[in-house]
Amino acid sequence: MSDLKSILQPVEPHKHKLSGRQVGQYRRRATIALDASVLLNLYAYVKPIREDFLRILESLEDRLWLPHQAALEYARNRATRIQRHIEFSRGLRDLLSSIPGDFRKAAEKKHPHVGRKPQYPFLPVEQMEKRVTAVTERISGELLAAENEYKDFLDDDPIQDRLNEISLGRIGDSLSSGDLQLIYDEGLKRYDLKRPPGYRDADKPGASKYGDLILWQQLILRAKETGHAIYFITDDTKDDWWQEMAEGVFGPRDELVEEMKEQTEQRFLISTSADFYDWAGDYLGRRARKAAIAEARRLAVPMKWDTVTETILEMQRATRQMLSLPYLDECMERLRETMAAAGGDAQLQLAAFAEELNRSVRAAISLPLLDAYRLGKPEARGNEGEPDEKEEED
């Protein structure tokens, strides 16, 4: 029987938090359940990372399980996800094709010495334009090759073929129409109370708003059937699945842990594909590559700028210091906006492009000329604004 003191006692935050050792013990025995978001993100990985991820799944296939709802959402969204990559590649190639010509036009319009003879020695625009053109054409060719590969996926998809083999006999049963109606009715009440999971999808049309709740009920049924904990791998980062356990560390919502325990006597664990990949590499006796972990983690956190953005920002800073040309800033801003629109699907080719373009700009404007340019500026010499003799001769 409860007393007044216990009733008034504040709820202990994160009371279900586990130690690292406890997490490891549960993971080694749990059913590994995959969300559709993890399968769809395989199309966003570069090929070596994707192959390594699939090999890990194959190594753990005896413990893998795919809820019917996850399999259904993967099947429904696979073609759309592939088409999104194709459209993203086309947009990047359009952007790349405009860079060299627009750069030259902006230079001729904005810089007073471009086009004059003798040519202003500290801004070799023609040389820069040629280098930029070579880089953009090469990257466009790589993007086109990747784009054609994705087009082939629409008819002959090797990723889907591998997943079919891995999940053979490991996909859960669908729910009856009666069971689904009970979930819909319950969902109305749960969503009003903001009870996880799924209430963040309450604005979706029709029955699609209940996808996460259906999946959750299937996870509970699986735990009852097997008597094992559920280790759920998802790249759905909405807060109706996750809560912050400590600064920068997230775990499952307490309500989910409690509901799973109450109905099945089993534990509920959750990870992104990045954390799962890291753990699985150790569990299988081999270290996961750092690049692969970083790629998976980047895709699991939408809109979080990565090294590509840092490279672009550095190029913008260098441009402002060296060239007095606004176009390159504008171009890089467009590239950042493209990345933002693509979110987690941005390919690592962006990094290669940004780095190559950065190197080309720096190579075209040699360091000795830059030094001379800086020394020629009054503020660099510290002469109280005294005019430079070479500039007067020009």
N, C-alpha and C positions, 0 to 999 in steps of 0.2 A: 504493500500500500504506500502510495506517495504521500509525503508530508509537504507542508507549505514551503519549507526551505528548499526541497528538491525541485518543486514546481517553479520557484522563482530563480533557480540557479540558471545563469546564462548558458546558452548552448555552446559547447566547446567547438571552436572552429577546426576544421580539418581533422576531426577525431578519428578518421579512418586512414590517416596517413601511415604508410609503411616505411620501414627502414630499407636501405638498399639491399641488405641480405634477404629480407622477407620478400621483396619484389622478385629477386632472382630465384628464390625457391618456388614461388607461385608460377613464374614464367616457364620454368623447366617442366612443369606438369600440366599446364593449362592447355585448353583448346585454343588454337590461334585462329581467330575469326577475322576475315578480311572485309573491309568496306569497299563499295564501288569506287570511291574516290582514290583509293590506293591503286586499283587496277587501271583506272583511266589516266592516272598520272604516269603510268609506264610509257605512254605515248609522248610524254614531254621530256623524258630522260634521253641524254645522248646514248648512242648504241652500246658502248662498252659498259656503261653503268646499268642500262636496262638488262643486258645479258647477265651481269653479275647478280642483279636482284632476282631475276627469274631462276638462276641456279640455286640461290638461297631458298626460294620457295620450293623448288624441287627437292632439296635436301630435307626440308621439314614437312613434306607433303603428307606424311602419316599423321601429323597433328593439325594440319590445316582443315579449315571448314569455311564454306562460303554460304552465308545466309541467303535464302531464296530471294529476299528483297534486294540484297546487294547484287546478286547475279542479274536480276531483272533490270536494275538501274544501269548496270554496265552495258547490257545489251541495248537498252534504249538510247544511251548517250554515246556509244562508241563512235558511230559515224559522225555525229555532230562534233565530237572532240577532234577527230581527224581533220574534218573540214575546217575547224578553227585554226589548226596549225597551217593548213594550206593558205588560208586567207591572211594569216599573220606574216607568212613568208612573202606573199605577194606585196603586202604593204611595205615591208622592209626593202624589197627590191625597188619599188617605186621611189622610196625615200633615198636609197643609195644612188639611183640614176640621176637624181636632181642635184646632188651635192656638188660635183665638179663645175658644172655650168653656172649654177647659182653663186658659187664661191667666186668665180672669175668676175661675174657681173657686179657683185657686191664690192669686190676689190676696186674695179674700175670706177665705180660710182662714188665710193666713199674715200678712197685714198688719193690725194692730189698728185702724187708722183707716178702712179701707175699709167703706163702708156706713153710717158715722156721719153725723149731721147736726149742725152744718155739716160738709160733706165736707172731709177733710184736703186742703189746697190743693196739696201738693207731689206728689200722686200721682193725677192725673186718669184713673182706670182706665177709666171708660166711654169717654172720648175715645180712649184707646189701643186699646180693644177694637174700636171702630168702624173705626179706621184699619187695624188688623191684619186685620180681616175683609175690608175692601175690597181689600187687597193680596193676601190668600190667594185670594179669589174670582177676581181677575183672572189670577193666575198659574195657578190651576186650570183656567180657561178656555183658556189658551194650551196647557197640557199636554194637555187633552182634544182640542184640535184636532190637535196633533202625534200623539196616540195614534190618532186616527181615520185620519190619513194613513198610519201604519204598518200599520193593519189593511187598508187598501186595497192596500198593497204585497204582501200575501200572495197576492192574485189578479192584480194588475196592477202589476208592479214596474218603474218607469222606470229605476232604477239597474241592474237586471239587463239591461234592454233596451239601455242605453248600453254596458254591458260586453260584451254579445253583439256589438255592432257593432265595438267597438274590437278585440276578440280574434278576429274572424272570420279564419280561415286562419292564426292565430298560436298555436294550442294544440298542444302536443306530443302524440305518439302514446302510447297506453298500452303497457305492457310485457306480454309474453306470460306465461302462467302459469308456464312454465319459468323465465323470467328472475326473476319474482317469488319463486319458491321458492329460487333461488340467493341472493337478497337476504335472505330470511328466515333461511337457514342462516348466511350471513355475519353477519347482525345479532346472532345469539346470541353469536358470538365477540367482535364489536366491543363490544357492550354490556358484556360481562364485563370487558373491558379499558378501559372508559370512553373508547372512541375515538369522537369525534364524526363526524356529528351523530346525534341521536335517542336517545341512551342515557338522557336525562332522562324519556323516555316509556316506559321499560322496564316500568313497572307497569300500563300500559294493557292492556285485554283483547285477546286474539287478535292478528290481523295489524295491528290499528290501532296497535300500538306501533312499527311499522316505517314509518309514514307519512313521517317526515322523511328516513329513509334512502332510501326509494324516490325521493322528490323529489331528493335529492342525486345519486343515480345518473342521474336524468334531466337534471340540470344538466350533469353530466360528459359525457353523450352529446351534448348540444346544443353544448358547446364543441368537441367532436371534429368534429361535422358542419360547423360554421360557421367554425372557425379563429379565433373571436373570444373575448375575455375575457367572463366572466360578471359582471354587476353585479346582485346579488340584493337585492331590496327585501322586507323582512319586518318585521313587528311582533311576531314571536316573539322574546322577549328572554331566553330560557333560555341558560345558559352553555355548552350544547353547540353553540351557533352562535357565540357572542361571547366575547371576552376583553378585559380592560382593557389598553389600550396605554399609557396615561398617565392621570394623575389626571382622572377624569371623561370620558375619551375611550376609546371602545371600537371594536374592529375584529374581523375574522374570526379564528377559531381558527387558530393556526399549522398544525395538522394538516390543516385543510381547504385552506389555501393550498398546502401541500406536495402533497397528494393530487391536487388539480386540476392542478398543474404537472407532476407525474409522469405523469399519464395523458393529458394533453391539450396540454402545453406552453403553457397559457394561464393568465392571472391570474384569481383569484377575489376580488371585492370585495363588500362587504355594507353596507347602510344601512337605517335605519328609514324609514318613509314620511315622517317629518318632515324628515330630512336630505335625502332624495331630493327632496322638494317644494321645499326651499330651493335646492338645486343646480339643479333643473330650471328654476326661475323665472329664475335668472341665465343659464343656458345658452340659454334661449329668448328672451333679450333683454328680460325684464321682471322686476321685483322681486316676489317672492312677498310677500303681505301678512303682516305680523307676527302678526296675530291667527290667521291660518290656520296658520302655522308652530307657534305656541304650542299650538293645538288638536290638531294632529297629534302633536306631541311629548308632550302630556299623555296622549293615548290610547295612545302607544307605551310608556309607563312605568307599569305597573300599580301602584296603591296609593300613588302619589306625590301628596301634597296640593298643591293648586293655589290660586289666588287665592280661590276659593269658601271653602275651609277657613280661610284667613287672615281673611276677612270674618266668618265664623262665630265664630272665636276672639276677634276684636275685639269682637263683640257680647256675647259671654259676659263679657269683662273689663268692658265698660261696664255690663252688668247687675249684676255684683257690686258695682260702685262706686256705682250709682245707686238700685237698687230694693229690694234685700234680698228678691227673689222668686226662689226656686229653680227654678220651673217653666221659665222661659225658658232657663235653663242646660240643663235636662233635654231640652227640645225641640230645642235646637241640637245636643245630643249625639246625639239620635236621627237628626237630619238627617245628621250626620257618619257615623254608622253605616250609614245608607242609602247614602251615597256610597261608603263602603268596600266594601259588598256589591256595588255596581254596578261598581266598578273603573273601567276605562277607558270604560265606556258612559255615564257621568254626563253629562247634557246641560248646555249653558251656561245653560238656564233656571234652574238652581240658583243661579247667580251673580246673575241678575236678582232672584230671590226674596230672597236673602240681603241684597242691597243695598237693595231696597225696604223690607224689614222693618226693617233698621237705620235707614233714614231715617225710617220711621214712628214708631219708638220715640223717636228723638231729637226729632222734631217734636211728638210728644204731650207730652213733658216739656220745656217750654221752658227755654232756658238761664238766664234770670233766676231761674226757680223753682229750677233746680238749684243755682245759686249761693247762693240763700237757704237751700236745704236743707243745703248743705255748711257755710255759715257758722253755721247753727243747731246743728251738731254740736259738742260740747265739744272734741274733739280738733282740729277745724278752727280754733276760736278760740284754742286754747292757754291755756285757763283752768283747767287742772288738774282737769277733770271737773266744774266748776261747772254746775249744771242750767240749762237754757234757760228763760226766763220764759214763752215761748209754749207750750212743751211742758207746763209746770206748769198753765197755764190750761186746756189741753185735758184 
